[in-house]
Amino acid sequence: MTTKTVKTRFAPSPTGYLHLGNVRTALFNALLARRWGGLFLLRIEDTDRERSRPEYVEALLEDLRWLGLEWQEGPEVGGAHGPYAQSERAAIYADYYQRLESAGQAYPCFCTPAELALSRKAQRAASRPPRYARTCARLSEAQRSERLERGLQPTLRFRVPLQRTVEFADRVRGPQRFASDDIGDFVIRRADGTPQFFFANAVDDALMGITHVLRGEDHLANTSRQLLLLEALGLPAPEYGHLALIVGADGGPLSKREGDLSLRELRAAGYLPEALLNYLARLGHVYERDEWLEPAELAAGFSPDHLGRAPARYDEAQLLHWQSEAVRRMDLDRLWDWMGAVVHEHVSPEGRDDFIATVRPNIRFPADAAFWVERLFGAELTPSEEGRAVIAAAGSVFFVHALAAYAQHGAALQPLVEDLKRRTGLKGKHLFMPLRAALTGETHGPELARVIDLMAPERVRHRLRAAVQAG
């Protein structure tokens, strides 16, 4: 590869919100372009008139920018190869349809869906693979004219050359071979005049100068068709690489429960873009360094040679790991904004930095920060079930001694603990866990010294007195 030639693209259909699978595809193409100093193009494949929605286009533009995947050519950016929405490229496609028809490489097909289904059924009954029988390829011009005069709306089929072997080097899966006789003549223009995916996708890649395409392995069978199309039109073909699909823990398709969430849902839950980038860049791709990488480092270490062929398994634990890493690295101002209104209502600007320092190691999401606000500053505390059990096991006398030690030492944890140890004879978790449970209602959480220092003295005393009653 050279820095002057690499140009990748992401070409989503705006029929819904971006999910992990297509976000990963966008990321890999963006990383490949950045790795070689090339260009990343965005194209909107909106030829599905019934399902494409303008609001989905707006959402995907916003989501890609939130994730940091800026495109150098495409919608709202411009470029020399527009328009960048397929719905606006009908005249371009019409020209290439005409070229194929004039060369005898495409023909109108008047077969109805019912006739096609009957033909496939007959082929299966004869133990033959279902392929288009070329019924309309044998029509004369007079027969075609007669059908058109009757108002029939034909599709347009590409005439696949017979007894050919289509070969290409897949950047992920290695050498690929397809027999053209197994493909069958396929539709490139629907009866309503809109282009089929195979056609518009291939033509646009060629006209927009795309050099490398990384896409899901579910498109692998399309590649032989597109290579034949581009050859017939005399257009250049990109290098293709087909990515292993993302599956759930059981090896099956992702479900909502297992992480098949839209980027919007993940963002609303509080996931950070840096966390998603570090996770997705490793989902089916291996880096030499299994540690936090900044966007430039993710690009520098990306290579199709490091893409695996086996299905990429979604692992929520790994995603949460990178989320924790992202929270740990966030600057104070951004972290404060991310924590949200609930935290802002209970923590003063003056106490912001101390609160963040206290809870940061124990939060992954804004909801976690809100949880610790309630635990540290709530007027009344309802301990967790485990917390209640620890308080009860420690007994009232323990907390009487804790009150006395706090009265003498205040928020100075080390002297307080030493005094409590002397008074009760307890140490380790048998001392710290009841004290934490009384103050926060939990048996695990932020550093106890910071907790006591952050809480108002009257609240500490109130909660210790409550523990005396509960113990």
Buried (B, 14 or more C-beta within 10 A) or exposed (E): BEEEEBBBBBBBBBEBBBBBBBBBBBBBBBBBBBBBEBBBBBBBBBBBEEEBBEEBBEBBBBBBEEBEBEBBBBBEBEBEBBBBBBBEBEEBBEEBBEBBBEEEBBBBBBBEEEEBEEBBEEBEEEEEEBBBBBBBBEBEEEEBEEBEEEEEEBBBBBBBBEEBEBEBEBBBBEEBEBEBBEBBBBBBBBBEEBBBBBBBBBBBBBBBBBBBBBBBBEBBEBBBBBBBBBBBBEBEBBBBBBBBBBBBEEEEEBEEEBBBBBBBEBBEEBBBBBBBBBBBBBBBBEBEEEEBBEBEBBBBBBBBEBBEEEBBBBBEEBBBBBBBBBBEEBEEEEBBEBBBEBBBEBBEEEEBEEBBBBBBEBBBBBEBBBBBBBBBBEEEBEBBEBBBEBBBEBBBEBBBBBBBBBEEBBBBBEEBBBBBBEBBEBEEEBBBBBBBBBBBBBBEBBBBBBBBBBBEEEBBBBBBBBBBEBB
